[in-house]
């Protein structure tokens, strides 16, 4: 059995909703890292 159906049943959410929320969370984390890197680069170049 795949991990997604197991986790979605534990969280009482649909498979598609779990996938959508997981992707959204992953992309938000990546965006924060990119923003942090941009901030650090800008800070060095002052």
C-alpha positions as CSV (number, residue, x, y, z in Angstrom):
1,X,0.0,0.0,0.0
2,X,1.2,3.5,-0.9
3,X,2.0,6.0,1.8
4,X,-0.5,8.6,0.5
5,X,-3.7,6.5,1.1
6,X,-2.4,5.5,4.5
7,X,-1.7,9.1,5.5
8,X,-4.9,10.5,4.0
9,X,-7.0,8.0,6.0
10,X,-5.1,8.9,9.2
11,X,-5.8,12.6,8.6
12,X,-9.3,12.0,7.4
13,X,-8.7,13.9,4.1
14,X,-9.1,12.9,0.5
15,X,-6.1,11.7,-1.5
16,X,-6.3,14.6,-3.9
17,X,-6.7,17.1,-1.1
18,X,-3.6,15.7,0.7
19,X,-1.6,15.8,-2.4
20,X,-2.6,19.4,-3.1
21,X,-1.9,20.5,0.5
22,X,1.5,18.7,0.5
23,X,2.5,20.3,-2.8
24,X,1.4,23.7,-1.5
25,X,3.4,23.3,1.7
26,X,6.5,22.2,-0.2
27,X,6.3,25.1,-2.6
28,X,5.8,27.6,0.3
29,X,9.0,26.2,2.0
30,X,10.9,26.5,-1.3
31,X,9.7,30.1,-1.8
32,X,10.8,31.1,1.7
33,X,14.2,29.6,1.1
34,X,14.5,31.6,-2.2
35,X,13.3,34.8,-0.5
36,X,15.9,34.2,2.2
37,X,18.7,33.7,-0.3
38,X,17.7,36.8,-2.2
39,X,17.7,38.8,1.0
40,X,21.1,37.5,2.0
41,X,22.5,38.3,-1.5
42,X,21.1,41.8,-1.4
43,X,22.5,42.3,2.1
44,X,26.0,41.4,1.0
45,X,25.9,43.8,-1.9
46,X,25.1,46.9,0.1
